Amino acid sequence: MSIFCVSLIFAQVPDTLWTKIYGGTSGDYSYSVQQTTDGGYIIFGDTKSFGAGAEDVWLIKTNADGDTIWTRIYGGDSTDVSRSGQQTYDGGYIAAGWTKSFGPVTGVVHIYLLKTDSLGDTLWTKTYDAHSTCYSVQQTADSGYILAGSILIGFYRDIYLIKTDSLGDTLWTRTYGGAMGENTWSVQQNPDGGYIIAGSTESFGAGNFDIWLLKTDANGDTLWTKTYGGASWDYSFLVQQTPDSGYIIVGTTSSFAVGYCDVWLLKTDAYGDTIWTKTYGGAQGDWARSVDQTSDGGYIITGNTNSFGAGYYDIYIIKTDTYGETIWTRTYGGPDYEGSMFVKQTPDHGYIIAGSTSSFGAGNSDIWLLKVEPDTSGIVERRTVELYHSLPVVSPNPAKTYFTIQSSRPAQRIEIYNTLGQLIREETLKEGNETQKISLNDIVTGVYFLKIQNETKIIIKKFTVIK
């Protein structure tokens, strides 16, 4: 029987370079951040601390160190929010969300699109359709915009797609849905001019809510759809096309979770057929909001966790390899609630993370921007195929209080490492065809690497502990 002989190099989790907090005495939240052409950042969020209404759109422009250059507030006397945005080809900014201050129908939400110049001064605004909300906007190749969200149709919401020209005037709209409720948080234009949409559906699939992936042509007409999920609820929050023309989807699953819910990462081919899926989390609630493919072919995921960290919920960062295997994880937070809505790898191979904090800052919730240093960490595997007459069997996996190793190789030694590369256990195994029980009583919930070795061979196995 052939196996892999593996040597491992553990490197450190990248450190935080700096963090910045923005806000007042009330609630302030960020939903997206982008590095701008000058090396600084633009943050898209909402503020209840400043502005004219109950809640206003808030744009914050910073330098490369997160120091504020300018801020702008947009809105009326009611609620106006931003959920997505980007720097545009002309150096200005586009922000999308919804408004109750403006629009033809008083007191109900309308999709809100706001275009500014490079200093954040308003060039134009548009509202679209009563009872509609927008969670994702992207400038398209023709300098127009694609907006994705939902609209109320009868008693339920459908996914709503709007294509505009460069001035925000509607070119076409499409709705997608069935007899129940649907929503989306992510749209991206494909190189073929069409669009990929990730959302959730109550009308189709196996469960209460399932992830719903839709591929359209350039006119928004459906080419194919796929659902992913189980008997409970499953949501997606972002989709990104990968260099192999497939897709990476990040969301949250209750159907396949260890705890209340887990982070769920799905890799598909170009037609939405599943290549692999991975879940990440512990005994409580773990949510994902954003994913970005990194320069090494892996993925960086952000969200929040109640299973790990210092407080009620903390920001949760997961770095994986190309196949979704965990390289490292990190949490950020204090005793209260923290969450992250967006992560992006920066040109220096570090990461920029946009979130909110209730543990630090001036108010109930403040915008929290975190810059993480360039990532040189990971577990590097050097593999050569050799013959081994008996592959050790490790079970159960996941494990709770113990696992067993059965092997016929003589005098083997094991070492257990956490995802930071820290050695936390070492033992010598018995000789012969015996099963040795390894206690996990002092090992907390998490992902670990088991190194089994004798004089000439090393085998690495990944396992999960769930308490």
URQUI-V791995 format. One line per field, one symbol per residue. burial: 1 if it has 9 or more other C-alpha atoms within 8 Angstrom, else 0. Layout:
burial->???
This chain:
burial->00111110011111010011111101111111111100011111111110111111111111100101001111110111111111110011111111111110000011111111100101001111011111111111001111111111000111111111110101001100110111111111110011111111111011111111111111010100111111011111111111000111111111111111111111111101010011101111111111111100011111111110111111111111110101111011110111111111110011111111111011111111111111001110000000000000011011110111111110111111111110100100111001010001000111111111110001110011110
